[in-house]
Amino acid sequence: MSNWSIAVGTPFSDVRAAADVVSPYPNSATIAPLVDAILAVHSAQEL
């Protein structure tokens, strides 16, 4: 379990405030950019 909350699309302000990550992409379009961002951060931490 990752314990991350992700708001996608254009969430209500309460949802946006509660989320750990806010994606501007709608629903399933969020997955690829999110995975790329996570891998980039992970890769940078390994250096």
C-alpha positions in Angstrom: 0.0 0.0 0.0 1.4 3.4 -0.9 -0.7 5.6 1.4 -0.8 8.3 -1.3 -4.0 10.1 -2.3 -4.2 11.3 -5.9 -6.8 13.7 -7.2 -7.3 13.7 -10.9 -8.8 16.0 -13.5 -10.3 19.2 -12.0 -11.1 18.1 -8.4 -13.2 20.1 -6.0 -11.0 22.4 -3.8 -11.6 20.2 -0.7 -10.4 17.1 -2.6 -7.4 19.0 -4.0 -6.4 20.2 -0.5 -6.6 16.7 0.9 -4.6 15.0 -1.9 -0.9 14.2 -1.8 -0.7 14.6 -5.5 -2.9 16.5 -7.9 -2.9 15.5 -11.6 -4.2 17.8 -14.3 -5.0 14.7 -16.4 -8.4 13.0 -16.4 -8.8 9.5 -14.9 -6.8 6.9 -16.7 -4.7 9.5 -18.5 -3.1 10.2 -15.1 -1.4 6.8 -14.9 1.5 7.1 -17.4 2.6 10.6 -16.3 2.4 9.7 -12.7 4.4 6.5 -13.1 7.0 8.5 -15.1 7.2 11.1 -12.3 7.6 8.5 -9.6 10.3 6.7 -11.5 12.2 10.0 -12.2 12.1 10.8 -8.5 13.2 7.3 -7.5 16.0 7.3 -10.1 17.3 10.7 -8.8 17.3 9.5 -5.2 19.5 6.6 -6.2 22.3 8.9 -7.5 
